[in-house]
Amino acid sequence: MNLPNKITVSRILLIPLFLIFMLVKFPWGEWKVDDVTIPVSHLIGAVIFILASTTDWIDGYYARKLNLVTNLGKFLDPLADKLLVSAALIVLVELQLAPSWIVIVIISREFAVTGLRLILAGTGEVVAANMLGKIKTWTQIIAISALLLYNLPFELIDFPFATFALWVSMFFTIWSGWDYFDKNKEVFRNSK
């Protein structure tokens, strides 16, 4: 397994650690900033999520720079993104920090595109993420990070950045899903 793929796998391995810090009630107290109070364990969980998210950029950088782009990497990278984002979104619903219907829309798109990827893989074609898919992923990561940080520092100026970012990520999620299906509609026609 090459270095970029190892970095991708590390992103997957950070998910259980993130979940533990977000869902287990540790008696470590709270961090208070103005009127915003964040449990310390949630702050640690947010940092783990952000760290795991940066590995998405790092693995891609090294894969391109070292010419180590592989079919395994093309499969694992979007899978790792989907697992991390889905886990975080479900946690946000559990903590009542994100509306469930938006999370359902986002996760539904992820399942649908994953299904299409499996169909394509069955034909021997492995499709790497395109630019719109990458924008979708980064808008999701920004929105989730802002929500995990309880909208800090924007909460200090009463700007609902986290909510705005979530709407933007939903927009790119829908758009990139539509684009993905539109570009691969021939696969469906030929698979009947």
Secondary structure, 3 states (H helix, E strand, C coil): CCHHHHHHHHHHHHHHHHHHHHHCCCCCCEEEECCEEEEHHHHHHHHHHHHHHHHHHHHHHHHHHCCCCCHHHHHHHHHHHHHHHHHHHHHHHHCCCCCHHHHHHHHHHHHHHHHHHHHHHHCCCCCCCCHHHHHHHHHHHHHHHHHHCCCCCHHHHCCCHHHHHHHHHHHHHHHHHHHHHHHCHHHHHHCC
